[in-house]
Amino acid sequence: MHNLLPKEELQKLLDRPYSSTTLPRKIGFKNISFAKPILKTLNEDLKDLLHHPRKDSRKRIRTAYKLFLANFVTCVFTRKGLSIAGGKKSYKEDSYLNKFFLTQRAVQQVVNAFIKAELITKSKGNPLKKEVNAYFPTRKLEELITPLIYSVVEEIDLKDTFIVVNKPKDKKGVTNKHKKIVVKEEGDTRQDEYYVTPFSEETEIHTLTKGHSDIERLRKVNTALHLATFALKSPVKRIYSNNSFIQGGRIYCSFQNLPDKKARIRINTLINGEPIAEVDLSCNHAAMLLATHGIQISKDFYSDVAYATLVSREKVKFLVTKLIGCPEGVSVDLRVNKLIADGYEKEDIPSHEERRRVESHIKDIYPTLSKFFKKGLGVALQSHEGEILLDAMSKLVDMGIITLPIHDALAAPISKINIVKDVLEESWMDFFDVDFRPHTKIDYPDGLEALKLAA
């Protein structure tokens, strides 16, 4: 598997700053024949720094080294640092880090070795804010490990349900990541401790009936993906929100965290060695709401509104999404600094005057849609999206076609993208019981623009 990422896009990625951090996940290396030369170079550079006279200690150091190196590959592409606790209690029995067979001494030796070799930098945590130490790859490490994008794999356990239900957010809109409900299947005899998941210090077990539709389809999809090769390989999961099986419910995997706007990395990756394309459901939240009333949205609703109101398309998209998701009695938050901190680009954040123009225009041309604004429907619509994508992905597996989810889009080998487009549109039509197709668009990799004209 060769790294075919365009150099200019890879440079754009590496020039972007790291933002937030993430905890280590159970990621390892596959496709070792390709990764071996890079791993050998790193092993030689760090050999003396990682050495320990005791055999048992060397084994623990090796475990921590391989886990962190694989996680750093993901960090480079998602532009997130790696949070690693240093305190003794973080390694006690049944703690999150202990479940990776990590010990405090082994972890300390590994991170110190990375730092001395100038492969990572450290940002010291703040105990008062309950922040642990964070580590960020240097350019030296970035350039070494970017070719490993197809070699890192998060474990796929085909006995799992691949369903997560998040707890409700607090009054400040924050979900406590240290508490999760984990879903298991009726008849699963494994101990509850097996199901402790990333970020969870307290885990509640929720049991679904054997043969539940979500479990059956997710296992089918993950069984197909288990043998596939793709960037940042991980299981496909369905994640619900607010302790509810009718809120949230989108389909997720690590692949969709690859950047594709400021640096077009994701669209230039491969599935099983073949270039990909992505088929996207256009203006989907607004389109779904209108479909419940048998109304078809215009082909490029966002652009139409943008032209009529003299507001950019990205700002219109931002506003419509926020207005649909905003709870009743709550105003759309347009605080620039907060939104930038949340990952939005400054040029995509509308002013209050632009919001008024957009809202007024939509009320005139789509009064049915405007009635759905500020009803907090975003999480319910995500459930619809998840159901449509999972239905399409399951049907495509039956046809021998592998796809990967990206919110309201599917990525697939480029040779199959027109079939994927048809199946995704049919799943959408079946869900809403309408006789018109949703508007979709296909994005192709750089250098294959001719395919756009032929499609």
C-alpha positions in Angstrom: 0.0 0.0 0.0 1.7 3.2 -1.2 1.1 6.7 0.2 -0.4 8.6 -2.7 -1.4 11.7 -0.8 -0.6 14.8 -2.9 2.4 16.6 -1.5 0.8 20.0 -1.5 -2.2 18.8 0.5 0.0 17.0 3.0 2.0 20.2 3.4 -1.2 22.1 4.1 -2.1 19.5 6.7 1.2 19.7 8.5 1.1 23.5 8.5 -2.1 23.4 10.5 -1.8 23.8 14.3 -2.9 21.1 16.7 -6.2 22.0 18.5 -7.6 19.8 21.2 -6.4 16.5 22.6 -7.6 12.9 22.7 -7.0 9.9 25.0 -5.0 6.9 23.7 -7.1 4.2 22.0 -6.5 0.6 21.3 -4.6 1.1 18.0 -1.9 -1.1 16.6 0.0 -1.7 13.4 -1.0 -3.9 10.5 0.5 -4.1 6.9 3.8 -4.5 8.7 5.7 -5.3 5.5 5.0 -1.7 4.4 5.5 -0.1 7.8 8.6 -2.1 8.7 11.3 0.3 7.2 9.8 3.3 9.1 9.4 1.3 12.3 13.0 0.0 12.0 14.3 3.6 11.6 12.4 4.7 14.7 13.4 1.6 16.7 17.1 2.3 16.0 16.8 6.0 16.9 15.1 5.1 20.2 16.9 1.8 21.1 19.2 3.2 23.8 16.5 5.5 25.2 14.0 2.7 25.6 16.5 0.1 26.9 15.9 -1.5 30.4 18.0 -4.2 32.0 15.0 -6.2 33.1 13.1 -8.4 30.6 9.7 -7.8 32.1 10.2 -4.0 32.1 11.4 -4.1 28.5 8.1 -5.9 27.6 6.0 -3.2 29.3 8.1 -0.4 27.6 7.6 -2.1 24.2 3.8 -2.2 24.8 3.6 1.5 25.7 5.9 2.4 22.8 3.9 0.6 20.1 0.6 1.9 21.5 1.7 5.6 21.6 3.4 5.5 18.2 0.2 4.2 16.5 -1.9 6.8 18.3 0.5 9.5 17.2 -0.1 8.6 13.6 -3.8 9.3 14.1 -2.9 12.5 16.0 -0.9 13.8 13.0 -3.9 13.4 10.6 -6.6 14.6 13.0 -4.4 17.5 14.4 -5.1 16.5 18.0 -2.5 16.0 20.7 -2.4 12.9 22.9 -3.4 13.2 26.6 -1.4 10.9 28.8 -1.8 11.0 32.6 1.4 10.9 34.7 -0.1 10.4 38.2 0.1 7.0 40.0 -3.7 6.6 40.4 -4.2 6.8 36.6 -2.4 3.4 36.4 -4.2 1.6 39.3 -6.0 -1.6 38.7 -9.1 -1.3 36.5 -8.2 2.3 35.5 -8.5 3.3 31.8 -4.7 3.2 31.1 -4.2 0.0 33.1 -6.5 -1.8 30.7 -3.9 -1.2 28.0 -1.4 -3.0 30.2 0.4 0.3 30.8 2.5 1.1 33.8 3.5 4.5 35.1 7.2 3.8 34.8 7.0 2.3 31.3 4.9 5.3 30.1 7.3 7.8 31.6 10.3 6.2 29.9 8.6 6.1 26.6 7.4 9.7 26.6 10.9 10.9 27.8 12.5 8.9 25.0 10.2 10.6 22.4 11.0 14.0 23.9 14.8 13.5 24.0 14.7 12.3 20.4 12.8 15.5 19.5 9.8 13.5 18.2 7.2 15.1 20.5 6.7 18.1 22.7 5.0 18.2 26.1 2.3 20.6 27.4 2.1 20.2 31.1 -1.3 19.5 32.6 -3.1 21.6 35.2 -4.4 19.5 38.1 -6.7 22.3 39.2 -8.5 22.1 35.9 -8.3 18.3 35.9 -6.0 18.5 32.8 -3.4 15.8 32.2 -0.2 16.2 30.3 -0.6 16.5 26.5 2.0 15.5 23.9 2.2 16.8 20.3 4.2 15.3 17.4 7.1 17.5 16.1 7.6 18.0 12.3 10.4 15.4 12.6 8.0 12.7 13.7 5.2 13.9 11.4 7.4 13.5 8.3 8.4 10.0 9.4 5.0 8.5 10.2 2.6 10.1 7.7 3.2 7.1 5.3 1.7 4.9 8.1 -1.8 6.1 7.4 -2.8 2.7 6.1 -0.8 0.7 8.7 -2.6 1.8 11.9 -5.6 -0.2 12.9 -8.1 0.1 15.8 -9.1 -3.3 16.9 -12.4 -4.6 15.4 -14.0 -7.2 17.7 -16.8 -8.8 15.7 -18.5 -9.9 19.0 -19.2 -6.3 19.9 -22.5 -4.5 19.2 -20.7 -1.4 17.8 -23.3 0.8 19.5 -22.6 3.6 22.0 -25.2 5.7 23.8 -23.9 8.9 25.2 -25.2 10.5 28.4 -27.1 13.8 28.3 -25.2 17.1 28.2 -25.1 19.2 31.3 -26.5 22.8 31.6 -23.4 24.2 29.9 -23.9 21.8 26.9 -21.0 19.6 27.9 -21.1 15.8 27.8 -19.2 14.1 30.6 -16.9 11.9 28.6 -15.9 9.9 31.7 -19.4 8.4 31.9 -20.9 6.3 29.1 -23.7 3.8 28.6 -22.4 0.7 26.8 -24.7 -1.5 24.8 -24.4 -5.3 24.9 -26.5 -8.0 23.3 -28.9 -10.2 25.2 -27.1 -13.5 25.9 -23.6 -12.0 25.9 -21.9 -13.8 28.8 -18.8 -11.6 28.9 -18.2 -9.7 32.2 -19.3 -6.1 32.4 -15.7 -5.0 33.0 -14.9 -6.0 29.4 -17.1 -3.2 28.1 -15.2 -0.3 29.8 -14.6 2.0 26.8 -12.3 5.0 26.1 -13.0 8.0 28.4 -15.1 5.9 30.8 -14.4 5.7 34.5 -18.1 4.8 35.2 -19.8 2.5 32.7 -23.5 1.5 32.7 -24.5 -1.5 30.7 -27.6 -1.3 28.5 -28.8 -4.6 26.9 -30.5 -4.9 23.5 -32.5 -8.0 22.3 -30.6 -10.6 20.4 -30.7 -10.0 16.7 -31.5 -6.2 17.1 -31.5 -4.5 13.7 -28.7 -2.1 14.5 -26.4 -4.9 15.8 -27.1 -7.2 12.9 -26.3 -4.5 10.3 -23.3 -3.1 12.1 -21.8 -6.5 12.4 -22.4 -7.2 8.8 -20.6 -3.9 7.8 -17.7 -4.4 10.2 -17.2 -8.0 9.1 -16.7 -6.7 5.5 -14.5 -3.9 6.7 -12.4 -6.3 8.9 -10.7 -7.6 5.8 -10.4 -4.3 4.0 -7.6 -1.7 4.0 -8.3 2.0 4.4 -6.9 5.1 6.1 -7.0 5.1 9.9 -8.9 1.8 9.9 -11.3 1.5 12.8 -14.7 -0.1 13.5 -17.9 1.6 12.2 -20.1 2.5 15.2 -23.5 4.0 15.7 -23.5 6.6 18.4 -26.7 7.9 20.0 -27.1 11.0 22.2 -28.8 12.1 25.4 -29.4 8.5 26.6 -31.9 8.0 23.8 -32.2 5.7 20.9 -34.1 8.3 18.9 -31.5 11.1 19.2 -28.2 11.1 17.5 -27.5 7.8 16.0 -25.1 8.8 13.2 -22.6 6.3 11.9 -19.0 7.0 12.8 -15.5 5.8 12.2 -12.0 7.3 12.4 -11.8 7.7 8.6 -14.2 10.6 8.7 -12.0 12.6 11.0 -9.4 13.0 8.2 -9.4 16.6 7.1 -10.9 17.4 3.7 -11.5 21.2 3.6 -8.4 23.1 4.4 -6.3 20.1 3.4 -7.8 17.5 1.1 -6.5 14.4 2.7 -9.5 12.2 3.0 -10.7 12.3 -0.6 -7.2 11.4 -1.8 -6.9 8.2 0.2 -7.6 4.6 -1.0 -9.9 1.7 -0.2 -8.2 -1.6 -0.9 -5.7 0.2 -3.0 -8.3 2.0 -5.2 -8.9 5.7 -5.3 -12.2 6.7 -3.6 -15.0 9.1 -4.3 -17.7 10.4 -2.0 -21.4 10.8 -2.6 -23.0 13.4 -0.4 -26.7 14.0 0.4 -27.1 17.7 -0.4 -28.6 20.1 2.2 -29.8 17.0 4.0 -31.3 18.3 7.2 -33.4 20.8 5.4 -34.2 18.3 2.7 -35.3 15.7 5.3 -37.6 18.1 7.1 -39.4 19.1 3.9 -39.6 15.4 2.8 -41.7 14.7 5.9 -44.3 16.9 4.2 -43.8 15.5 0.7 -41.9 18.6 -0.5 -38.7 18.3 -2.5 -36.0 21.0 -1.8 -34.3 22.9 -4.6 -31.1 21.3 -6.0 -28.7 23.7 -4.3 -30.9 25.3 -1.6 -27.9 26.9 0.2 -26.6 28.6 -3.0 -30.1 29.8 -3.9 -30.5 31.4 -0.5 -27.0 32.8 -0.6 -27.6 34.5 -3.9 -30.9 36.0 -2.8 -29.6 37.3 0.5 -26.0 38.3 -0.5 -24.6 36.0 2.2 -22.0 33.3 1.4 -23.1 29.7 0.9 -21.0 28.5 3.9 -22.7 31.1 6.2 -26.1 30.0 5.0 -25.3 26.4 5.6 -24.0 27.3 9.1 -27.2 29.2 9.9 -29.7 26.6 8.6 -27.9 23.8 10.5 -27.9 25.9 13.7 -31.5 27.1 13.3 -32.7 23.5 12.9 -30.6 22.2 15.9 -31.3 25.2 18.2 -33.7 24.4 21.1 -36.9 26.4 21.5 -36.4 29.7 23.3 -32.6 29.7 22.7 -30.9 32.1 20.2 -28.3 30.9 17.7 -24.9 31.5 19.3 -22.9 33.8 16.9 -20.0 34.6 19.3 -17.0 34.6 17.0 -14.3 33.6 19.5 -16.4 30.7 20.9 -17.2 29.4 17.4 -13.6 29.6 16.3 -12.6 27.7 19.4 -15.2 25.1 18.4 -13.4 24.6 15.0 -15.4 27.0 12.7 -13.6 29.2 10.3 -14.0 33.0 11.0 -15.1 33.7 7.4 -17.9 31.2 7.7 -19.5 32.8 10.8 -22.4 35.1 9.9 -23.3 38.4 11.5 -26.6 39.0 13.3 -27.8 41.1 10.3 -27.0 38.3 7.9 -28.8 35.9 10.2 -31.9 38.1 10.0 -31.8 38.3 6.2 -31.4 34.5 5.8 -34.1 33.7 8.2 -36.5 36.1 6.7 -35.9 34.9 3.1 -36.4 31.2 4.1 -39.6 32.1 5.8 -40.9 33.6 2.5 -39.8 30.8 0.1 -40.1 27.8 2.4 -42.5 28.6 5.2 -42.9 24.9 6.0 -39.1 24.7 6.7 -39.0 27.8 8.8 -41.6 26.3 11.1 -39.0 23.7 12.1 -36.5 26.3 13.2 -35.5 26.5 16.9 -37.2 23.2 17.8 -34.0 21.3 18.7 -34.5 18.8 15.9 -30.8 18.4 15.0 -30.2 15.2 17.1 -33.4 13.6 15.8 -32.4 14.2 12.2 -29.0 12.7 12.9 -30.9 9.5 13.8 -32.6 9.6 10.4 -29.2 10.1 8.7 -27.7 7.2 10.6 -30.6 4.9 9.7 -30.4 5.9 6.0 -26.6 5.4 5.8 -26.7 2.1 7.7 -29.4 0.8 5.5 -27.4 1.7 2.4 -24.1 0.4 3.7 -25.8 -3.0 4.7 -27.4 -3.4 1.2 -24.1 -2.5 -0.5 -22.2 -5.2 1.5 -24.7 -7.7 0.1 -23.6 -6.4 -3.3 -19.9 -6.9 -2.4 -19.3 -3.1 -2.1 -17.5 -1.6 0.9 -18.3 2.0 1.9 -17.3 4.3 4.8 -19.6 6.8 6.5 -18.9 10.6 6.6 -21.9 12.1 8.4 -24.4 12.4 5.6 -22.2 10.9 2.9 -20.5 7.6 1.8 -17.0 7.0 0.5 -16.4 4.1 -1.8 -14.0 2.8 -4.4 -14.3 5.1 -7.3 -15.3 2.3 -9.7 -18.5 1.7 -7.6 -19.5 5.2 -6.8 -22.5 5.4 -9.2 -23.9 2.2 -7.7 -23.4 3.6 -4.2 -25.2 6.9 -5.3 -28.2 5.0 -6.5 -28.5 2.8 -3.4 -28.0 5.7 -1.0 -30.8 7.7 -2.8 -33.1 4.7 -2.7 -32.6 4.2 1.0 -33.4 7.9 1.5 -36.6 7.6 -0.6 -37.7 4.4 1.3 -37.1 6.0 4.7 -39.4 9.0 3.9 -41.7 7.1 1.6 -41.5 9.7 -1.2 -41.3 9.2 -5.0 -38.6 11.8 -5.6 -34.9 11.4 -5.2 -32.8 13.5 -2.8 -30.2 15.7 -4.4 -26.7 14.3 -4.2 -23.3 15.3 -5.4 -20.1 13.3 -6.0 -16.7 14.5 -5.0 -13.7 13.0 -6.8 -10.0 13.0 -5.9 -7.6 15.6 -7.1 -6.4 14.9 -10.6 -9.5 13.0 -11.6 -11.7 16.0 -12.6 -12.6 14.4 -15.9 -14.7 11.9 -14.0 -16.9 14.8 -12.7 -17.7 15.8 -16.3 -18.5 12.2 -17.2 -20.8 11.6 -14.2 
